[in-house]
Amino acid sequence: MCEKFINYISANNFLARALEIAGINLTLQKAGVTIIKNITMKYSIEKEEKYCLFVLNESKLDTTVAPSVKSELLTINAEGIKNLILDLSQVKYTDSSGLSAILVGNRIFSENGGVFILANLNDHVMKLITISQLDKVLNILPTVEESVDAIFMHEIEKDLNKEEDEDQHA
């Protein structure tokens, strides 16, 4: 039913435009993946037990998209998700506002003991991060699969450290 409604709205340009002007998001839950249509950005979110995969389906992470990315990262974190992988495979260009959104994500997930990982960066985005010397601050991995492995390693280390602390205080 929800999918038919979204398809109907998408096919009806007038209605779709009116909803976009109102800033209404259309959400479709399908096979554990949340697909969201949003006026300001195209993205998908896949929530797993230990992490969330946020795929930005935009060619640019700039002033038009960055505020929505920041907002979504804050929302995901507020929902209690500790670890996030930001897949930027579709992003071919970013600017300082895009870097700001990335830094916000890194800060909020790190402050809560989690991990924020960038995956699948193209050459332009990686070059800007390197020039800005943010490659020393951010967790950057070549693939989503390696990012998932890094999160599981982080969780194992966190659990082991917790056990050590409990043993020392016992």
Secondary structure as UniProt FT lines:
FT   HELIX           2..11
FT   HELIX           13..21
FT   TURN            22..23
FT   STRAND          26..30
FT   TURN            31..32
FT   STRAND          33..37
FT   STRAND          42..47
FT   STRAND          52..56
FT   STRAND          60..61
FT   TURN            63..65
FT   HELIX           66..78
FT   TURN            79..80
FT   STRAND          84..87
FT   TURN            89..90
FT   STRAND          93..94
FT   HELIX           96..111
FT   TURN            112..113
FT   STRAND          116..119
FT   HELIX           123..131
FT   TURN            132..133
FT   HELIX           134..136
FT   STRAND          139..141
FT   HELIX           144..169
//
